Amino acid sequence: MIKIKNLSKTFVDANQSVMVFDNFNLEIAQNELVIIFGPSGCGKSTLINLMTGTESYGSGSIEGLHGIKKIGYVSQRNSLLPWLKVIDNIAFGLKLQGMNKESRHKEALKLLGEMDLIGYSNFYPNQLSGGLSQLISFARSVAFKAEFMLMDEPFSSLDFFVRNKLQDIILKIHKKRGLTTVFVTHQVDEALYLGDRVIALSASKPTRILLELDTKGVKDKKSEFFYKLQRELLSCYQ
């Protein structure tokens, strides 16, 4: 379990200081897919950056990360290596670990098969759509056997139809591989459909948790219960 305890974070520049978090608390269980939800500027990406260690916090603690050797990260931007084919992009982390080419390609092909993307193994990144590029970035972290996955609005630039398809693939791999994931989004449907739990953050600073929803098993987007949760989530911001 990862525990964020009494976390405080302040941004300071020449003109002002903004306290983003003040005594912020959150727990993430093993194998859980937690959604961090909220409007732009509420601190979603800052929270991800604090967990990756790319930004420092003022006080408090993030417990449980020190024992994790491999953290996967998928951002809004394409991070694939353009000179490598899809199969080699996925296997890149395994190459750094010293795995031989045959073994790492076998692992990459297995994962592509699980994601129904086997036909793209010899494509280069510039031949992929934006959605496929994000999926391959996700696959690279999965192949690397990341113990903790952080995904910062990876589908924000994609259209409705592509995003829905990719959500199903993420869910399938998350369940099959037993991943622990924090997924950031400002899309209501995406939050409810993907998450085991949705954490709604306030727009005002310092950021606080407005609502916590148990959404495990809520996968029917046309059900009355799904619409009820939509209304409940959106009511936080009215």
Buried (B, 14 or more C-beta within 10 A) or exposed (E): EBEBEEBBBBEEEEEEEEBBBBEBEBBBEEEBBBBBBBEEEBBBBBBBBBBBEEBEBEEBEBEBBEEEEEBBBBBBEBBBEEEBBBBBBBBBBBBEEEBEEEEBBBBBBEBBEBBEBEEBBEBBBEEBEBBBBBBBBBBBBBBBBBBBBBBBBBBBBBEEEBBBEBBEBBBEBBEEBEBBBBBBBBBBBBBBBBBBBBBBBBBEBBBBBBBEBEBEEBBEEEEEEBEEBBEBBEEBEE
